[in-house]
Amino acid sequence: MTRSCVTISLVEEARGGPFVFWDGLEDGCRRAHDLGFDAVEVFPPGPDAVDTEQLRSLLDEFQLQLAAVGTGGGWVRQRLLLTSADPQQRQQAVDYVRSIIDLAGPFGASAIIGSMQGNADQQTDRETALGYLTDAMSELGEHARQYNTALIYEPLNRYETNLCCTMADGVELLGRLGENHNAVLLADLFHMHIEETNVADAIRTAGDLVGHIHFVDSNRRPATMGHMQYEPIAAAVRDIGYDGYISAEAFAYPDSQQAAQATIDAYRKFFG
């Protein structure tokens, strides 16, 4: 059985980006609880920005789980990339993701690698960049294993990366990690709408490698505010036996409260 989730951003520099709640952990957790969400996904500027005792208290008070923690703050604030041509910067990026794993892990939550994956460019060809990314993910996946959580990797659309843009690309990347890897894929419906011929078929292609889902519409507004067709997507999610989080990573459109309400209504209609 899937579980509902909503995003909380703590990164002021990213305000206006695709996250539902923006006014702190307490506000986000309270509103998530009041609307009936099962969990929250947090996007922090860094591990030190989250008071873990406060977070644990809020999760207990509002009967929520922590589903995942994003690492994109490392890119937004420090421009850290796991595929940087500079080995020192690559190490700083790995260290940053490791610190997010250490924040999320004690809560049973996973860290997400999205924008920090970087790109191939004039300094780093695609094969070299994928090698850097593979090495980093192998190391970080092993680090996450101590918490019994998996590292989450997110294929992005072509305007955000030129490394892995489809679920099939993600499956191939995870194949580079070897049979005993500790990583899963994030199926983000917005990115998939751009890159996949058929979103439902792409979910089936990834199968049991799908470890997290971002629930959003074609225009990155909350579900049902674009032209995504969710019935076949929900059927594919059931077909692969997915029982993880369906997490709203969407614009706060027209505002946070209405975005969250639209999301939980859509979740109940298609997945509940």
PLY file of the C-alpha trace (Angstrom):
ply
format ascii 1.0
element vertex 272
property float x
property float y
property float z
element edge 271
property int vertex1
property int vertex2
end_header
0.00 0.00 0.00
1.38 3.39 -0.96
1.67 6.31 1.45
1.02 10.01 0.84
3.74 12.62 1.27
4.21 16.36 0.79
7.37 18.47 0.41
8.72 21.14 2.76
11.49 23.43 1.50
13.79 25.19 3.95
15.96 26.73 1.21
14.99 30.37 0.91
17.11 30.81 -2.22
14.90 28.28 -3.96
11.59 29.94 -3.00
9.16 29.67 -5.87
10.55 26.27 -6.88
8.58 23.01 -6.97
7.92 22.49 -3.28
4.55 22.76 -1.55
5.31 24.17 1.91
7.82 26.98 2.52
7.30 28.34 6.03
9.31 26.02 8.24
9.11 22.51 9.61
6.44 23.17 12.21
4.09 24.89 9.76
4.61 22.20 7.13
4.17 19.30 9.53
1.05 20.79 11.09
-0.62 21.39 7.73
0.45 17.98 6.41
-1.18 16.34 9.44
-4.34 18.41 9.19
-4.80 17.37 5.57
-4.16 13.71 6.30
-0.73 13.14 4.75
1.31 10.21 5.98
4.75 11.77 5.62
6.86 14.76 4.69
9.88 15.11 2.42
12.31 17.85 3.47
14.57 19.98 1.26
17.15 21.62 3.57
20.03 24.00 2.74
22.29 21.59 4.62
22.27 19.13 7.52
23.02 21.78 10.11
19.85 23.65 9.17
17.68 20.91 10.67
17.34 20.50 14.43
16.91 16.74 14.58
15.34 16.78 18.04
12.79 19.34 16.88
12.10 17.33 13.76
11.62 14.13 15.73
9.29 15.92 18.14
7.24 17.38 15.27
6.97 14.03 13.51
5.77 12.43 16.74
3.35 15.24 17.54
1.78 15.24 14.09
1.99 11.48 13.52
4.10 11.74 10.40
7.02 9.86 8.89
10.06 11.42 7.25
10.01 9.97 3.75
13.19 11.44 2.26
15.60 14.36 2.39
16.76 16.21 -0.72
20.38 17.07 -1.42
19.72 19.85 -3.92
20.69 22.49 -1.38
24.27 21.48 -2.06
23.84 22.68 -5.64
21.65 25.71 -4.92
23.86 27.15 -2.19
27.35 25.75 -2.86
27.26 24.68 -6.52
28.46 21.21 -5.57
28.30 18.49 -8.24
29.19 14.82 -8.04
30.50 15.01 -11.62
32.67 18.13 -11.28
35.95 18.06 -13.21
37.65 19.21 -10.02
38.38 16.22 -7.74
38.28 18.40 -4.63
34.82 19.68 -5.53
33.65 16.13 -6.24
34.82 15.10 -2.78
33.03 18.06 -1.22
29.87 16.99 -3.04
30.20 13.40 -1.78
30.78 14.67 1.75
27.69 16.86 1.51
25.47 13.98 0.38
26.96 11.77 3.11
25.96 14.37 5.68
22.39 14.36 4.36
22.34 10.56 4.59
23.42 10.89 8.21
20.60 13.36 8.80
17.93 11.23 7.13
19.07 7.74 8.06
18.20 7.72 11.78
14.62 8.55 10.78
14.49 5.63 8.37
14.52 8.08 5.46
16.60 8.16 2.29
18.65 10.90 0.68
17.78 11.91 -2.88
20.40 12.68 -5.56
18.84 14.95 -8.17
20.40 18.23 -9.26
23.74 17.39 -7.62
24.38 14.74 -10.28
25.55 17.42 -12.72
26.24 17.11 -16.45
28.75 16.09 -19.05
30.39 19.21 -20.48
33.47 20.46 -22.33
35.68 19.47 -19.41
34.07 16.10 -18.70
32.71 13.82 -21.42
29.60 11.76 -20.75
31.36 8.47 -20.04
33.75 10.13 -17.59
30.89 11.95 -15.88
28.93 8.72 -15.56
32.02 7.11 -14.07
32.28 9.84 -11.46
28.58 9.52 -10.70
28.79 5.73 -10.44
31.73 5.90 -8.05
29.95 8.43 -5.86
26.72 6.47 -5.79
28.51 3.24 -4.92
30.23 4.91 -1.98
27.13 6.74 -0.80
24.85 3.74 -1.21
27.15 1.74 1.02
27.13 4.55 3.55
23.32 4.50 3.59
23.24 0.74 4.15
24.06 1.15 7.84
20.66 2.83 8.29
18.83 0.12 6.31
17.89 2.77 3.76
18.68 3.02 0.06
20.17 5.93 -1.84
17.57 7.45 -4.17
18.67 8.52 -7.67
16.45 10.77 -9.79
16.64 10.88 -13.60
15.99 14.47 -14.69
14.73 15.98 -17.92
17.08 17.08 -20.70
16.99 20.73 -19.60
18.49 19.80 -16.22
20.97 17.03 -17.07
22.42 15.23 -20.07
23.37 12.10 -18.12
20.23 10.10 -17.30
16.91 11.46 -18.49
14.67 8.38 -18.65
13.86 5.53 -16.33
15.67 3.19 -18.73
18.76 5.40 -18.38
18.40 5.11 -14.62
18.13 1.33 -14.79
21.32 1.27 -16.87
23.11 3.52 -14.37
22.13 1.33 -11.44
23.38 -1.65 -13.43
26.82 -0.07 -13.39
26.81 -0.28 -9.60
26.83 -4.08 -9.53
24.40 -6.67 -8.23
24.66 -5.71 -4.57
24.13 -1.99 -5.00
22.05 -0.04 -2.50
20.26 2.44 -4.75
16.77 2.89 -6.14
15.17 5.17 -8.71
12.91 8.15 -8.22
10.08 8.29 -10.74
9.31 12.01 -11.03
6.17 12.37 -13.15
7.11 15.88 -14.32
10.47 14.82 -15.74
8.93 11.65 -17.13
6.20 13.60 -18.92
8.94 15.40 -20.86
11.21 12.45 -21.58
9.18 9.24 -21.73
7.10 8.04 -24.66
4.72 6.47 -22.17
4.98 7.24 -18.45
3.17 4.10 -17.31
5.33 1.84 -19.47
8.47 3.56 -18.15
7.40 2.78 -14.58
6.96 -0.86 -15.55
10.41 -0.82 -17.20
11.98 0.26 -13.90
9.87 -2.24 -11.95
11.11 -3.00 -8.47
13.92 -0.46 -8.85
11.36 2.31 -8.29
11.92 3.46 -4.71
10.20 6.86 -4.59
7.64 8.74 -6.69
7.19 12.47 -7.15
3.51 13.16 -7.70
3.04 16.24 -9.87
1.32 17.30 -13.07
2.67 17.97 -16.56
3.20 21.68 -15.87
4.77 21.01 -12.44
1.64 22.24 -10.74
-0.11 19.92 -8.27
-1.73 16.77 -9.61
-4.93 17.40 -11.62
-3.87 20.98 -12.47
-2.29 20.02 -15.80
-3.07 17.39 -18.42
-1.42 14.27 -16.97
-3.54 11.13 -17.19
-3.19 9.36 -13.84
-5.30 6.24 -14.28
-2.69 4.36 -16.36
0.10 5.61 -14.11
-1.69 4.35 -11.00
-2.27 1.02 -12.73
1.46 0.73 -13.49
2.34 1.57 -9.89
0.06 -1.25 -8.75
1.47 -3.62 -11.36
5.04 -3.27 -10.06
3.89 -3.78 -6.47
5.14 -0.39 -5.35
4.39 0.30 -1.69
6.47 3.42 -1.03
5.72 7.12 -0.85
3.79 9.17 -3.40
5.30 12.59 -2.68
4.06 15.97 -3.88
7.01 17.84 -5.36
5.02 20.56 -7.06
4.69 24.32 -7.22
2.69 25.89 -4.41
-0.01 26.80 -6.91
-2.11 28.79 -6.45
-0.79 28.69 -2.90
0.62 26.11 -0.51
-2.67 25.17 1.13
-4.58 24.70 -2.11
-1.67 22.82 -3.66
-1.55 20.42 -0.73
-5.32 19.97 -0.74
-5.38 19.22 -4.47
-2.57 16.72 -3.99
-4.15 14.76 -1.16
-7.48 14.70 -3.01
-5.75 13.34 -6.12
-3.76 10.84 -4.09
-6.92 9.47 -2.52
-8.64 9.29 -5.88
-5.87 7.47 -7.76
-3.79 5.68 -5.11
-5.69 5.64 -1.83
0 1
1 2
2 3
3 4
4 5
5 6
6 7
7 8
8 9
9 10
10 11
11 12
12 13
13 14
14 15
15 16
16 17
17 18
18 19
19 20
20 21
21 22
22 23
23 24
24 25
25 26
26 27
27 28
28 29
29 30
30 31
31 32
32 33
33 34
34 35
35 36
36 37
37 38
38 39
39 40
40 41
41 42
42 43
43 44
44 45
45 46
46 47
47 48
48 49
49 50
50 51
51 52
52 53
53 54
54 55
55 56
56 57
57 58
58 59
59 60
60 61
61 62
62 63
63 64
64 65
65 66
66 67
67 68
68 69
69 70
70 71
71 72
72 73
73 74
74 75
75 76
76 77
77 78
78 79
79 80
80 81
81 82
82 83
83 84
84 85
85 86
86 87
87 88
88 89
89 90
90 91
91 92
92 93
93 94
94 95
95 96
96 97
97 98
98 99
99 100
100 101
101 102
102 103
103 104
104 105
105 106
106 107
107 108
108 109
109 110
110 111
111 112
112 113
113 114
114 115
115 116
116 117
117 118
118 119
119 120
120 121
121 122
122 123
123 124
124 125
125 126
126 127
127 128
128 129
129 130
130 131
131 132
132 133
133 134
134 135
135 136
136 137
137 138
138 139
139 140
140 141
141 142
142 143
143 144
144 145
145 146
146 147
147 148
148 149
149 150
150 151
151 152
152 153
153 154
154 155
155 156
156 157
157 158
158 159
159 160
160 161
161 162
162 163
163 164
164 165
165 166
166 167
167 168
168 169
169 170
170 171
171 172
172 173
173 174
174 175
175 176
176 177
177 178
178 179
179 180
180 181
181 182
182 183
183 184
184 185
185 186
186 187
187 188
188 189
189 190
190 191
191 192
192 193
193 194
194 195
195 196
196 197
197 198
198 199
199 200
200 201
201 202
202 203
203 204
204 205
205 206
206 207
207 208
208 209
209 210
210 211
211 212
212 213
213 214
214 215
215 216
216 217
217 218
218 219
219 220
220 221
221 222
222 223
223 224
224 225
225 226
226 227
227 228
228 229
229 230
230 231
231 232
232 233
233 234
234 235
235 236
236 237
237 238
238 239
239 240
240 241
241 242
242 243
243 244
244 245
245 246
246 247
247 248
248 249
249 250
250 251
251 252
252 253
253 254
254 255
255 256
256 257
257 258
258 259
259 260
260 261
261 262
262 263
263 264
264 265
265 266
266 267
267 268
268 269
269 270
270 271
